[in-house]
Amino acid sequence: MKRLKRRIGKTEFQVFPIGLGAMPLSVDGRPDREHGRQVVRDAVAAGCDFIDTANSYCLDETDKGHNEQLIREALSSIKTTRRVVVATKVGCTRLKGGWQMDCRPESIRKACDKSLKDLGIKQFDLYYLHAEDSNVPLEESMGSLKDLQAEGKIKHLGVSNFDQGQLERALKVIRVEAVQNRQHLFKQNDFKSGLVEFCAQEQIAYVAHSPVGGHHQHTEANQVSELKDMAKKYNTSTYCIMLHWLLRQSENVFAIPGASKSSSILDSFKALDFEMLDEDLGRFSG
């Protein structure tokens, strides 16, 4: 699999299909701040040009913006001429360390301004609605993002944790360039439902978070004999087999594996260094 870049939706951004999921650098069990900055620097030095964050990647509401600030600090210390696309999210609060949605227009606007400040930018490359808020009409939340885009604060919009019905409703309000959902070899629901195919038809990027299932299922993967055999055949890790399989499903698919160590994200990039046979890919589909 060649290390070719893929376009995010219809945007001008072409990036490598494996990005850095920065969430582990700021939530429970996070490393110290300098360690986190170094993970970002090492990823970029290795060619990473797509970083995923959110204002809610933190410990609680008093820690809001930790991840965005860390990314700003790391990127500002790097001397590079390459464009690094940073995608962030809005709509989730961390009251008492929990995860609750608040997608009211006034909350979105306030969070937008803080995230711009925390990232040290004037305009977001890609700004996701983190999820639909059951207490706020989706059209109202998307309308708020549309207003912010018209004001020049958002370049491109995305949605997260959406099914096809929600996406179609959002598209009636404004153009969406990316959908970010949990998807991996052990959880193929968006492939089976047709959402990934729908995104491809509409030229929308499909960004898979937790592409190896998170820490628990990544550990379990090492116990799956078929994955272990495939990793041995291609002289790689079960982790890379899962990433490679995911990216080969469609040209509009991207993966953002989370990493709290430089070695983890650097190993992820190796998923682009080999080519699985179609018959081997098919053994894991469906």
N, C-alpha and C positions, 0 to 999 in steps of 0.2 A: 504494500500500500504506500504510494508515494506521498511525501509530505507536501501535498498541494493545498493551497488555501481555498476556503469556501466563502461564498458571499453570504452575509447575514441578510436574509430576505431580499428586498430590492434596494437595500442601502448601498452606500459607497464603500462600506467596510468589508474587506476580504481578510479573513483571519484563519489561522490554523484551526482545524476542527476540535482540537483538545485544548481547553482553556483551564485556568486555575479557579477552582471553587474555594474562595477564601474564608468561608464560614468557620471552619475549625480553628482559625487563628484568633477568634474573638468570643466564642461561647464557652460553656463549662468545660474545664479540662484544657483550656487554651495554654499555649506556651507564653513565655514572657514577651514583651512588646518587641524587643530587638530581634529575638528569634523569629517572630512573625514577619518583621520587615525583611529579614534575610531570606526567608522562604519566597517572598514576592520577588526580591532582587534576583535570586537564583533562577526562578522560573523564567523571568524576562531575559536573563542572560542566555538561557537555553533556547530562546526563540518564542516563548509564550507571548502572544499579543492580544489575548482575550481574558479578562479577569472579571469574575462574578462576585458581587457583594450585595449588601442590603443594609439599610439604616438600623434594622432590627437584629443584626448579627452582633450581639453584645450579651452581657450578663442579665441586665434588667433595664428598666426605663431610665435610671440615673446614669447608665453606661451607654446610652443610645449614641450611635455613630462611631463606636470604637473601631469597627472594621473599615469603614470608609476613611477615617482619619489615618489608620495604619497604612492603608494603601496609598493615600496621598503622601505620607512621609516616606514610604519606600520608593515610590516612583520619582519623587522630587530629588532623591539622592542618586538617581541613575543617569548616566550620560549616554543617551541613545537617540538616534535619529528615527528609529522605528516608531510608528504609531501604535500605542497600546490602547485597545478599546476597553473601556470600563463600563460594565452594566451594573446598575443598582436597582433597588426596589423600594416601593412605598406601600403603606397600608396596614402594617402590622405593628402592634405595640407590645411592650415587654413588662407590663405591670406585674410587680412581685415575681418577676422571672418567668411569667407565663407567656403564652403566645395568643394574642387576641387581635381580631381585625378591627380597624377603624378607617373606613374609606369614605368618610364624609368629606365633601369638597374643601371645607375649611381646614380639616386635618391634613389632607393631601397637600394643600398649598403651604401650610406651615412646615411640614416635613420636607417638602421639596426645597425650600429656601435653606433649611438647615443642612441638608445633604449636599447642596451645591457648595456651601461654606466648608463642610467637613472634607469634601473631596478637593477643595481648592480650585473649582472650575466655575465657569459661567453658564455652561450648557452640558446637559447629560448626553452621552453618545447613545445610550439605550436605557430607557427607564421603564421598568416593569410595574404593573399593578400586582402586588404580591399574591393576592387571591381575591375572590369576590367576598364582599361583606354582606352577610345575609340580612343585615339591618339597613342596608342602603341599596337602592336600585342600582344595578350595574351600569345602566345608561348614565346615571348621575355621576358615578365615579369616573367613568370614561370621559364624560363631558368635561369634568374638571381637568383631566389630563390633556384633553384637546385644547382647552383654554391656555394651559401652561405652555403647550407646544407653540401655540400661536404667538405667545409672548416671547418666544425664543429661548425658553429655559430647557426645553427638551428637543433633541434632534429627532430621535426615533422612539417609538413606543413598543412595549411588549406586554405580555400577560403571563401569569404564572399560576399553576394549579388549576387550569381550565380544561373543561371537556369541549367537544366540538360545538355543542349547543351554546355554551357560554361564549366561545370564540366567535361564532356567527353573530351573536347579539352585539359583541364589542365591535365587530367589523362594520356594523350598520352605523356606528357612531364615528369611527375614525380608523384609518389604516393601522394595522398591527404588523410589525416586522418579525416578531419572535414569540414563540410559546415555550415556556420553560416548565417542564414537569418531571416528576420522578419516573425513570424508566431504565430498565437494565435486563439482562438476559433472563433473570428469574421473575421479572415483572414486565410482560410484553403487552399490557392492556391497550396502550395507545397505538401500537402497531395493529393489533387485532381489531380495534374499534374503527380503524380507518382515519384516526386523527392525524397521524404522521403523513399519510398519503394526501389528506385534504390540505395540510399545510404546504406540501410540495406543489400541489396544483395551484395554490394561491401565492406561491413564491414567498412563503413564510418559513423562517428558520425554526427548526425544532431543537431545543436545547435540553439535553438530558442531564438533570442533576442526580446525584447518588448513582452514577452509571455502573458501579459494581455492587450496588445494594447497601452501601454504608459499611461501617466497620464490622458489624456482626456478620452480615452475609458475605463480605469479602473473606472473612476468616473461614466461613463455611465452604466457600468456593474451593479452598485448598483441600477439602475432603471429598469433592465430587470427582470420582474416578475418570469420567469422560473428559472433564476439564483438565485434569492433571495429565492425562494421556495426550491431549491436544497441545498443552503447553510444552510437553516434552518433544512432541513432533516438530514444533516450530521454534524450539530452543528459546522459550520465553516464559513468562509467568502466567498463572491462571488469571490474574488481574488484567494483564494485557490482552489475553484472549477475549475476555468479556468486553473490554473497550473496543477492540478491533471488530468484533462481531457487531456491536452496536453501530459503529460508524459505517459499516458496510451495508447496512439496511437501506439507506437512502442518502443521496447527496446533500439533502437539506438538514441532515442530522449533525449536531455538535455534542460534545460531552464536556462537562465541567467537574471532573473528580475533585473532591475536597482533599486538602492536604494540610497537615500541621508540621510536616517535615519536608525539607528540600528533596530528600531521597525519594519520597513518595511521588511527588509531581514529576520528577525527572524520569522515574521509572514509567510513569503513565505515557510519556512521549514516545517510548519505545513501541507502543502499540501501532505506530505508523511505519515501523521499520521492517515489516514482513507482509506477506500476501497469503491469506488463507484460501485454499481451494473452495470453489463454490459448494462442492459436496460436503466439505467439513462445516461450512457456515450453515448449511441446511440441517445439519444434525441438531442444532440448537434452536431452530425457528419453530414457533408454534407450540 
